[in-house]
Amino acid sequence: MVAIAIVLLVLAVIFTALLVNEVRRFKSGRHLISPRRLALRLIAGFLLFILLAMVFSGLFVLQLKEAGARPQLFITFWSVCLLIAVALIVVMLMDLREVGERYLQRQNEVWHDFAAYLAKHSTRPEVTPPASDEPKQ
């Protein structure tokens, strides 16, 4: 059980560091995400942090490893954890949709830039009429 506690603590520290890094990069302008995507990622990080804290407290503080003497508390607590996990999945799917939309937008921009480059730098060969075998008179 100590190993689980250590893993949960390490995950919480890693996710916190990643969120802080995400915010710092966004504020400095070195990040290409929209404010909406940043908000989605912060919400996801917050939900994940709450979920990790609840799992830790459920296993180690409340000792909810099995229904035993407190079945109603057991079911309620782990149901709330499940709802938070489902909310986290929904937020991540929304973020994934944003990423997909941004990818399509960038792909269209690349093709548009490529077409503009070709139009600017291409030269059309002059069409010469074919030579005929008949002598000119």
SVG drawing of the C-alpha trace seen along z (x, -y; Angstrom):
<svg xmlns="http://www.w3.org/2000/svg" viewBox="-26 -36 35 42">
<polyline fill="none" stroke="black" stroke-width="0.4" points="0.0,0.0 2.9,-2.3 3.9,-1.9 0.4,-3.0 0.7,-6.1 4.1,-7.0 2.9,-6.6 -0.2,-8.8 2.0,-11.4 4.5,-11.3 1.7,-11.6 0.2,-14.6 3.6,-16.3 4.1,-15.6 0.7,-16.8 1.1,-20.0 4.5,-20.7 3.0,-20.1 0.1,-22.5 2.5,-25.2 4.7,-24.7 1.6,-24.9 0.5,-28.2 4.0,-29.7 4.5,-28.9 1.1,-30.3 1.7,-33.5 5.1,-34.0 3.6,-33.5 5.7,-30.5 2.7,-28.2 0.3,-27.9 -2.8,-26.9 -5.9,-29.0 -7.2,-30.3 -10.1,-27.8 -7.7,-24.8 -5.6,-26.2 -8.8,-26.4 -9.8,-22.8 -6.3,-21.6 -6.4,-23.4 -9.9,-22.0 -8.6,-18.5 -5.6,-19.0 -7.7,-20.2 -10.1,-17.2 -7.2,-14.8 -5.6,-16.3 -9.0,-16.0 -9.3,-12.4 -5.8,-11.5 -6.5,-13.2 -9.8,-11.3 -8.3,-8.0 -5.5,-8.6 -8.0,-9.7 -10.3,-6.8 -7.6,-4.2 -5.6,-5.6 -7.6,-8.1 -11.1,-6.6 -9.9,-3.0 -12.5,-2.3 -10.9,0.8 -14.0,2.9 -17.7,2.2 -17.5,3.9 -19.0,1.9 -19.9,-1.2 -21.4,-0.1 -23.3,-3.3 -20.2,-5.5 -18.2,-3.1 -20.6,-3.2 -21.1,-7.0 -17.5,-7.8 -16.3,-5.6 -19.3,-6.7 -18.2,-10.3 -14.7,-9.2 -16.2,-7.5 -18.2,-10.7 -15.1,-12.8 -13.3,-10.3 -16.1,-10.5 -16.0,-14.3 -12.3,-14.1 -12.8,-12.0 -15.4,-14.4 -13.1,-17.4 -10.2,-15.5 -12.5,-14.6 -13.4,-18.3 -9.6,-19.1 -9.0,-16.4 -11.7,-17.9 -10.0,-21.3 -6.7,-19.7 -8.3,-18.1 -9.9,-21.4 -6.6,-23.2 -4.8,-20.4 -7.3,-20.8 -6.9,-24.6 -3.1,-24.4 -3.3,-21.8 -5.6,-24.1 -3.2,-27.0 -0.2,-24.9 -2.0,-24.0 -3.1,-27.6 0.5,-28.8 1.8,-26.1 -0.7,-27.1 0.2,-30.8 3.9,-29.9 3.3,-27.9 1.2,-30.7 3.9,-33.2 6.9,-31.2 5.6,-29.3 6.1,-30.4 3.9,-29.3 5.8,-28.2 4.8,-30.0 2.9,-28.0 4.4,-27.9 2.4,-26.8 3.5,-23.5 5.6,-23.8 3.9,-22.8 5.4,-21.0 3.8,-23.2 6.0,-25.9 5.0,-29.4 3.9,-31.3"/>
</svg>
